[in-house]
Amino acid sequence: MAGHSQFKNIMYRKGAQDKKRAKIFGRLIREITVAARAGLPEPDKNPRLRAAISAARTANMPKDNIDRAIKRVAGGEDDTHYEEIRYEGYGPGGVALIVETLTDNRNRTASEVRTAFGRHGGALAETNAVSFMFDRVGLIAFDAGVGSADAVFEVAAEAGAGNVESAADGHEITCDPDQFNTVRDALVGRFGDPREAHLAWKPQTTVEVGEKHAETLLKLLDALDDNDDVQQVAANFEIADEIMARLTA
């Protein structure tokens, strides 16, 4: 098990700005709905639903919203059928991207994702064209204030995590997907709800993106982030801090 090497998992995460709250809540409700329908609508007996509820609580979603979504599924009131579809492709600078979606209209989603890639210097590829460059892992992240690096490391290691990285901005724990529920529950039991907890794509190596491609790449990521059907985007890029500062100023 690795120590505290300050590993930074390169992944374009959903923003939590107030202006995006409704969009974020919509994605979380969609995941709760799919999770509840995929198994029993009871968190104690459905690990995916438990994780979805945890993510919703972390995003400060009202409990009534969560309960209402689960009851709609349990009562047969919500019959929307969502498909989980993964898209893979390349962005500016040769960056590999994996886009995970939940959609009730695969033709619409495919068209919108393809358009986003095309407008921002990217191109979709065949399934598995880039996923071999990533490892599928369970990811649990906490704010730094929940405990010391040693305390988080001890609990994670005992639960079977594969890697722990602690830095000034927080703790990031990764594990085998099969161990995700066990590791997450052990950490939640000790430190409370995490900042995020889900299955993720961790790049095996990263591509350094210069200023020439960085701005277009960020626009592509923003376009994907704005799509209601997109749940998560993973990418294997790094942008130097000084470049990022100029682009986001």
Stockholm file with secondary structure:
# STOCKHOLM 1.0

chainA/1-249         MAGHSQFKNIMYRKGAQDKKRAKIFGRLIREITVAARAGLPEPDKNPRLRAAISAARTANMPKDNIDRAIKRVAGGEDDTHYEEIRYEGYGPGGVALIVETLTDNRNRTASEVRTAFGRHGGALAETNAVSFMFDRVGLIAFDAGVGSADAVFEVAAEAGAGNVESAADGHEITCDPDQFNTVRDALVGRFGDPREAHLAWKPQTTVEVGEKHAETLLKLLDALDDNDDVQQVAANFEIADEIMARLTA
#=GR chainA/1-249 SS CBCCCCCCCCEECCCCCGGGHHHHHHHHHHHHHHHHHHSCSCGGGCHHHHHHHHHHHHTTCCHHHHHHHHHHHHTTCCCCCCEEEEEEEECGGGCEEEEEEEESCHHHHHHHHHHHHHHTTCEEECTTSSGGGEEEEEEEEECGGGSCHHHHHHHHHHHTCSEEEEETTEEEEEECGGGHHHHHHHHHHHHCSCSEEEEEEEESSCEECCHHHHHHHHHHHHHHHTCTTEEEEEECEECCHHHHHHHHC
#=GC SS_cons         CBCCCCCCCCEECCCCCGGGHHHHHHHHHHHHHHHHHHSCSCGGGCHHHHHHHHHHHHTTCCHHHHHHHHHHHHTTCCCCCCEEEEEEEECGGGCEEEEEEEESCHHHHHHHHHHHHHHTTCEEECTTSSGGGEEEEEEEEECGGGSCHHHHHHHHHHHTCSEEEEETTEEEEEECGGGHHHHHHHHHHHHCSCSEEEEEEEESSCEECCHHHHHHHHHHHHHHHTCTTEEEEEECEECCHHHHHHHHC
//
